[in-house]
Amino acid sequence: MYDVRTQDGEKAVRELSASSQSVTLYFTRLTVSEDGVYLPLPAERFEEFSAVALEIPSVRGILDAYSSCLSIDLLQEMQHPHSSGIDRRILETGMYAAFAFYLEARFGLRPRALSFYSSGVAPALIFSESISPIGYLENLAPFHSANRHAYVAVERCLSIAQTRLEAEPDEDIEAFVETLLKESGGGHSVFIKDRRHKHTLLVAGEKEAIALVRERVGEAFPSVARRAPKLVDTSSAHLPLYDRAPLEEVLSHVAFDRPRFKLIGIDGDSVEAGCASQGDLRRLVHRAAFGFMDTGRVVRKASADADRLIVVGSPFGARVLDRTHLGGFLKAELATSYVAEQMQRTTVEALDNSRARLGENGGSQC
């Protein structure tokens, strides 16, 4: 049991009996700059989380690091957002990592592996203890911030868009789009940004070229046309449209510790728990910042390793997993729902135990 006691001996944290099911924990990309929301917790859940979090050493370490480096009370910011003059995704990173430590300490959730989407690599690394909270703030966060500035600058020169192409589960649009790009020479202006199994793709690139690809795929696959895929303006993140050499130099100076858990990268390649190779860990972070994604392969790997896929992050960020369960793979569950389930189970168990004790004592003595 993981018990943390206050000075007067009261239990502040009690690890609930862990489920026999194995879990892969999935960290969404950081979305607060888009949806304006940090980790969404109902008021009663936040109250419980904040009370328990202060007694968990790993969470305390995160809170102290943000206080020391940024003079920010992360729990207060989480409940009442007010910080300005800082990329709030840096704050969101600490919140996601803290919540994962809370899940581990409070509910005994010990994941089989960690996976993530894009910028979700940062809280995954902190939770795996592959980088310390201060190491993240001083070394990795500047790399991610510089990368964001670099890909945003491309928008001044190019009009970039993306569209999600969704077919029926038994249709293969992946091979069709690959052939289309090869034959049309569109591989320099249109890219498969994310593969979500063969039936769903996220394609991105120059806006006019993306519109043409959407049209051609819709003609070949009526199921795609019926869904009327939208053309959405986006950044050049994960697209080879800007100079990465200066950023790679920054990343080369970031050091990593051995991760506690297996880490499944954005393309499905993984680094095993305890990996000591700086090259392998740095490559994982490099791909998370610059590479194309294969979320379908990530989910297939998670499904092979675990019984549940629990998401730490925002519902908005979790939308990339909407169709990845098709074909018999794990369906994503938000961590907030998992907490509600565990709290309900604990309440039921407590009532059952109370009834059992009353039965042993011969019922009420009134």
N, C-alpha and C positions, 0 to 999 in steps of 0.2 A: 504493500500500500504506500501511496505517496501522501504523507501527512505533513502539513506545515502548521505549526502552532504559534499562536500569538503569545505574548509574555504572560498572560494570565492563564495559559494552558488550554484555551478554547481552540478547537479545530477551526482553521481558516480554509483549508483545502483538503478535500478527500477524494482520492482517485476512485472513481466508480469502477465496478468490475468491467474489464474490457470485453468487448464482443469477441466471440470466437471467429468472426469473419475477418479476413485480411482486407486491408484498405490501401489504395493508392491515393495520395493527397495531391490535388491539382491546384496550382496557383494561377489565377487569371492574370491577364495583363493589367497594368495599372490604369484605371479609367477615370479617376476623379477629375482630370482636366476636360473630359468629354461629358460626363453625366453629372458632375458636381457633387458626387456622393462618395464618402469614404465607405469602409466596410459597413453595410447596412444592418444594424442590429435594433430590434424593438427595444423600447425603453427598459422593460423588465429584464431583458437579456443583457443589456449593457450594464445595468446596475450589478448583476451577478458577476459578469465578466470583470468589471473594474475592481470589485471587492476581492475577487480571487486572484486577479492578475498581480496585484501588489505583493502577494505572498509567494509568487513563483520566481525563483532566482533568475531564470533566463529572461523572463519578461521584465523583471526589475533592471536587468542589465541593458535591455533595449531602452527603457524609459530614462535611465541614467545617461546613456549615450546621447540621446536626443536633447536632453536637458543640458548636458555639458557642451555639446558641439553646436547646438542651434538655439539654446535657451528656449526650448519649446516643451510644454507639458503635453505629451502625446495623447494621454487619456482625455484631457480637457479639450484638446483640439478635435479629437474624435467625436466627442459629444456636442461641442459648440465650435464649429469651424470658424476661424477668424484670422488665421495667419495670412500674411501678404508678403510679397517680395521674395517668395521662395517657390520653387517648383513643388507643388503639393503632392506630386507622385513620390517624392522622396519621403514624405510623411506617411503616405499610404503604404509604402514598403514596410516601414516599421510596424504599422498596425496589422498587416497581414501576417507578418512573422510572429508578432506577439499573440495573435489569435490562435495560430497553429500551436505555439507552446502551451497555451491555455487548454486546447483540445487534448493535448498529450497528457498534461498534468491532471486535469479535472476529470477526464473520462477514460484515461488509460489508452488513448488512441495512439497506437504505435504503427505507423504506416510501413507497408512493405517497400514502397518506393515513393519518390516525389516526382511530379511532372509539372509542367508550366507552359505558359504561352508568352512568348516575347519577353516583355519587361517583368513578368512574373518570376523570372530567374532570380531576381534580387532577394525577395522574401524567402524563396526556396533555399538559397545559399545560406541565409542567416539562420533559418530553422534547422538546416542540416549541420550547422556550425562549421561550414566550410569557410565562412568569413564572419568576423565579429561585427556587432553593430557599429562600433567605431571604425573598424576597417572598411565597412561599407560606406559610411558617411564621408570618410576622408579619402578613399581611393576609388571605389567602384561607382559611387554616385556621380562624381565629376566626369567619369567616362561616359555614363549614360546621358548626362546632361549635354556633354559635347556632341554626342551622337545625335541627340534630338535637334540641336541647333543646326547640325550639318544637313540632316534630311529635310528640315523645314525650309532651309535656304533654297532648295531645289524648286520649290513651288513658285519662286519669283521668275523662273525661267521656263518651267513646263507646267502644263495642266495635267495633273495626275488624277486618275479615277480608278475605282475598283468595282467589281460586281460579283455577286455570289450566284453561281450557276448550279441549280438543283434539279436533278433528274430522278427517275424512279430508282429504288434500291438495286434493281437488277440490271440497270443500264450503265454503260461504261463511257462516260463523257471525257474521262481523263485521257484515254488513248486518242480520241477524236481531236481534242484540243492540242495535244502534243503534235499530232500529224499536221493539223491546220497551221500551227506556228512554224513548223519546219518547212512546209511547202510554200507558205506565204512570205517567209522571211521576217515574220513578225516577232521573232525571238529577241530582237533588240529594243522593242518598244512595248511588248506585252509579255507578262510573266505569270506563271502559275505561282501565286504567292503562298497559297495553302491548299494542300490536298486533304480532303476529308472523306476518304475512301474514294472509290472510282466514280461514285454517283454525285459527288458534290465537290466543287472547286471554287476557290476564291482567286480570280484573276485580276491583275492590276497592271497599270502602265499608263502610257499616253492616252488621254481621254478619247480622242477620235478612233484610235486603233482598238481600244476596249469596246467601244460601241459596235464596231464592225464584227469583232469576235462574238459578242453577245448575239448579234443578228444571225450569224452563220450557225452558231450552236442551236439557237432557237429553231432555225429552219430544219436542222437535222434531228432535233429531239423536241417534239411537240410538248413533252412533259416539262421541259425547261421553259418554253414560251408561255405555257399556261400559268406559270408562277410569276410571270412578268418581272424578271430580275431588274432591280433598280441600279442605275449608274450613280455611284456615290463619290463625291470629291474626297480625296485622301492625300496623305503625305507619301513621300518616297521611301518610308521606312521599309526595310527588308528588300528593297529593290536596288540593283547595282547601277545607280544613277548618280552617285556622288563619290568623291575621293575618300577612301577609308584609311589610307596609309597613316595619316596623323593620329587617327583614333586608335589604330592598332598599336601604335607606339605607346600611347597612354595605357592601354590594356596590358601591354607587356610588363609593366612595372607593378601590376596588382598580384599579390600573393594569396594563395588559398591553402586552407587546412584540409585534412582528410574529412570527407563528408560522413555523417553518421548513417545516411541512407543512400540507397541507389538513386541516382538522378537520371530521369528520362528527358532528353533534350527535345527541342521543338521539332526535330525531324525524326524522332524515334530512336536515334542513337543514344546509348546510355553510358554512364560512368558508374562503376560499382561502388558500393559503400566501402570506405576505407582507402579509396584510391589516393595514392601519394603523388601521382604524376601532375606536375604543374601544367605540362603541355595539354593533357587530356582535359583538365578542369578549365583551363583558359580557352580551349577550343569549344567547349560547351557554352561558355559565356559569349564567345565570339559569334557563334552561330545564332544564339538567342538574340543578339543585337542586329546581325546583318543577314542571316541566312533565310532561305525559303523554308516554310513550315510544312509539316506533314502530320497534321493533327489526327488523321485517320490511323496512321501507323502508331502514334502515341497511344491512342485508345486501344488499339489491338494489343499492344504490349502490356498496357495496364490491365486489360481483360485477362491476359494469360497469367498475370502475376497475382491478381487480387479478386475479391468478390464484390467490392464496392469502390466507386470513384467519387470521392468527396471533394467538393470545390471550396477553396478558401479564396474569397474575392467577391466581386460584384455580380449581380444577375446580368448586367449589361456585358461584362467581360465573359461570362459563362455562355453567352449565346453562340460562341464558336463551336460548342459541343452539341448544339441542338439536334443535329441529324447523325451524329457519329455513333449512336447506339444502334442504328439500323443495321441489320445483319446479325443480330444476336450478341452485340457487344455491350459493355457496361453503360448504363445510363447515369449521367452525372447527377449528383445530389448536392445542393448547397449546404455548406457547413452549418449555417444557421438552422436549417431544417434538422440536421443531425443532432444539434444541441437540444432542440425542442423534443425530439424523439427520446434522447437519453434522459432528459429531465422528467418526461412523462413516465418512462420505464421505472425510474427511481421512485417516483411518487407511488406508482402501483405496487412496487416491491415493498415499500415502507408500509402501505396499508395492509398488504397481505401478511407481513410480519407482525403487525399490530394485532390483526385478527387472530393469528396463530397464538400469540402470547395470551390473549384474552381467553382463547379456548383452553389453553393449558392451565390457566388459573381458575377455570370453572365459570368463566363469564363474569358479568357485572355483579358486584356485591351490594348493589343498592337495594 
